[in-house]
Amino acid sequence: MTDSIEHRGPDDEGHLIKGPFALGFRRLSIIDLAGGHQPIEDTSGEVAVMGNGEIYNFRELRADLESRGAQFSTGSDIENILHLYREAVRPGAGIEDVAKVPQELIGMFAFAIADGRDPNNPRLVLGRDRLGIKPLYWAETAEGLFFGSEVKTILASGATDREMRREALLDYLVQGYCGGPESAWVGIHRLEPGHILTWSAKDGVRMHRYWDLPKDELRAAPEEGEITEWVDRVVKDRLVAEVPLGAFLSGGIDSTAVAHSMASSLGEPPVLCTVGFQEKSHDELGIAEVTAKNLGAVHHTKILEPDPRAAIDELPWFYDEPLADPSTLPTWLVSKVAREQVTVALSGDGGDETFAGYRRYVHDVAENRVRSLVGAPGRGLSRAVGSVYPKLDWAPRVFRAKTFLSNVGADPARAYWHSVAHMTRDAAAGLLSGDLAREIEDHDPFDHFRSHYDRPDIDCPLYRAQYADFHTWLPDRILSKVDRASMAVSLEVRVPLLDHRFVERFAHIPANQKIQGGRGKHALREALRPRLSAEVLDGKKRGFDTPLEAWTRGPLKEATRDAVENLPEEWFDRAKLRRMFDAHQSGRVNHDRLLWSLLVLEHWRRRHGVARISA
């Protein structure tokens, strides 16, 4: 099991087998390089801990614990969890007491605690950080409870079969990833962000949510200087390391803000890493070079020309669940470039979710404004017109009104879902084999999204959309992508803008503080205006896009045809897939996103030996 994730921890390996527990750990050494070996036992040998990630307030915690008599055997940040647990949780204590442990931690983490103090009912505790920066999977079998940072550890144990959940296939086609408490694999579960799990042979699995985003009221608008003070604080917290440390730098607001704060806190030239692309419409190297020069940074740059074959030949091993986000490839390449210089890199991820930076948030606000103005009769008319209005993907944008009309006529949750989904549930189900489609006719991926969208008791559709994204899109797509891509090359990525205190303060400020003048991130943008250039603050938003249309008609054409011909007939209606492939190759329509999804799915299936799909 530990061999399967050597890439996550190439520096050290530790095993502890005692009584009913067997713990295995692979270490990427960041803090206490010489003495931070894991798992870590307490002096009695009754409790042991191991953890992935970083606890940024570990020094404050340690001083407080030592003042109350705790005796540390290492300088590791993870050992704090052991002493917090010993102090807060008595043998046989309830899960509410266990929940006190992660509530003390500021950081990104997934941890396991083996508690053998009650010999009649030894207990295992699993915990995951509040926002899901670090992953954790588990499976309960007749032999006990298996867990790991990646699914492949559980698969390596032989405790579960290599079967895909049939509902997960529909989820994947509709949204491009598999999310929620169930993984893509039969019998393997995902510990959700902000949750702890306890397990014992006597009590089985118990689950508890120890943290969530606010759900009952909006916060006041930020005071002058408050945002920049917080950015500086959360960046400074993440500069603790005993190995080379740097940051990703693009031309965007978030990474530039992080780099600026990093330079100020370090008091020395920061190490910044930037990649450029041959495709100039997506290249931000020029802007980043100006920023790095202004900061006096040690700037490492590289022009990349992504090889599309790598996305299907190499990445499926690291992505244990199919992920159709094409930016997995450039994210992996950027991580490889950074790893040549540093072991830890700061990233700007999270700013878009907290301050509503995506264009879909802007569209959602506009649609909700129109929806409230036209009332129920207008929404009904809009829905009727939208159902018959031609799609006109080829036409100028002013004539492409079908999505807008349909969304105005829909309820707010469903309308926003359309903006994040790859395809509709009916369109995806129509690609499946008849038998499989009938078996999952009651399953709709939207239901999971809606359960989160409806949870806040706040009359603000924008915050509801953000809240749902924080529980679905962010951990299961964005953070999964970054974690697997970076850990594939043994690089630790830290995300200051996802400090839970930062998110708690700014994610639910009033909507007009996030979106003004048809742009998102208003409050963040204006707070940073004294620090960052207008080119960064007001420039066009770019992303890690990849030319899927050209790839699926060019260098990946035969690989895509091969996927269409080899995906199991028990899963798909092959005749429909062939027709879509042929239409795409003819140039009549563009099915690049779907064909990319099928290509990724087939190579994931082959790489991990997925032979069956079942309930």
Stockholm file with secondary structure:
# STOCKHOLM 1.0

chainA/1-615         MTDSIEHRGPDDEGHLIKGPFALGFRRLSIIDLAGGHQPIEDTSGEVAVMGNGEIYNFRELRADLESRGAQFSTGSDIENILHLYREAVRPGAGIEDVAKVPQELIGMFAFAIADGRDPNNPRLVLGRDRLGIKPLYWAETAEGLFFGSEVKTILASGATDREMRREALLDYLVQGYCGGPESAWVGIHRLEPGHILTWSAKDGVRMHRYWDLPKDELRAAPEEGEITEWVDRVVKDRLVAEVPLGAFLSGGIDSTAVAHSMASSLGEPPVLCTVGFQEKSHDELGIAEVTAKNLGAVHHTKILEPDPRAAIDELPWFYDEPLADPSTLPTWLVSKVAREQVTVALSGDGGDETFAGYRRYVHDVAENRVRSLVGAPGRGLSRAVGSVYPKLDWAPRVFRAKTFLSNVGADPARAYWHSVAHMTRDAAAGLLSGDLAREIEDHDPFDHFRSHYDRPDIDCPLYRAQYADFHTWLPDRILSKVDRASMAVSLEVRVPLLDHRFVERFAHIPANQKIQGGRGKHALREALRPRLSAEVLDGKKRGFDTPLEAWTRGPLKEATRDAVENLPEEWFDRAKLRRMFDAHQSGRVNHDRLLWSLLVLEHWRRRHGVARISA
#=GR chainA/1-615 SS CCGGGGGGCBSEEEEEEETTEEEEEEECCCSSTTTCCSSEECTTSSEEEEEEEEETTHHHHHHHHHHTTCCCSSCCSTHHHHHHHHHHCCTTCCHHHHTHHHHTCCEEEEEEEEECSSTTSCEEEEEECTTCSSCCEEEEETTEEEEESSHHHHHHHTSSCCEEEHHHHHHHHHHSSCCSSBCSBTTCEECCTTEEEEEETTTEEEEEECCCCCCSCCCCCCCTTHHHHHHHHHHHHTTCCSSCEEEECCSSHHHHHHHHHHHHHHSSCCEEEEEEESSGGGCCHHHHHHHHHHHTCEEEEEEECCCHHHHHHTHHHHCSSCCCCTTHHHHHHHHHHHHTTCSEEECCTTHHHHHTCSHHHHHHHHHHHHHHHHHHHHHHHHHHHHHHSCCCTTSCGGGCCHHHHHHHHSCHHHHHHHHHCSSCHHHHHTTBCHHHHHHTTTCCHHHHHHHHHTCCCCSCHHHHHHHHHHHTHIIIIIIHHHHHHHHTTTCEEECGGGCHHHHHHHTTSCGGGTCBTTBSCHHHHHHTTTTSCHHHHHSCCCCCCCCHHHHHHTTTHHHHHHHHHHSCTTTBCHHHHHHHHHHHHHTSSCCHHHHHHHHHHHHHHHHTTCCEEEC
#=GC SS_cons         CCGGGGGGCBSEEEEEEETTEEEEEEECCCSSTTTCCSSEECTTSSEEEEEEEEETTHHHHHHHHHHTTCCCSSCCSTHHHHHHHHHHCCTTCCHHHHTHHHHTCCEEEEEEEEECSSTTSCEEEEEECTTCSSCCEEEEETTEEEEESSHHHHHHHTSSCCEEEHHHHHHHHHHSSCCSSBCSBTTCEECCTTEEEEEETTTEEEEEECCCCCCSCCCCCCCTTHHHHHHHHHHHHTTCCSSCEEEECCSSHHHHHHHHHHHHHHSSCCEEEEEEESSGGGCCHHHHHHHHHHHTCEEEEEEECCCHHHHHHTHHHHCSSCCCCTTHHHHHHHHHHHHTTCSEEECCTTHHHHHTCSHHHHHHHHHHHHHHHHHHHHHHHHHHHHHHSCCCTTSCGGGCCHHHHHHHHSCHHHHHHHHHCSSCHHHHHTTBCHHHHHHTTTCCHHHHHHHHHTCCCCSCHHHHHHHHHHHTHIIIIIIHHHHHHHHTTTCEEECGGGCHHHHHHHTTSCGGGTCBTTBSCHHHHHHTTTTSCHHHHHSCCCCCCCCHHHHHHTTTHHHHHHHHHHSCTTTBCHHHHHHHHHHHHHTSSCCHHHHHHHHHHHHHHHHTTCCEEEC
//
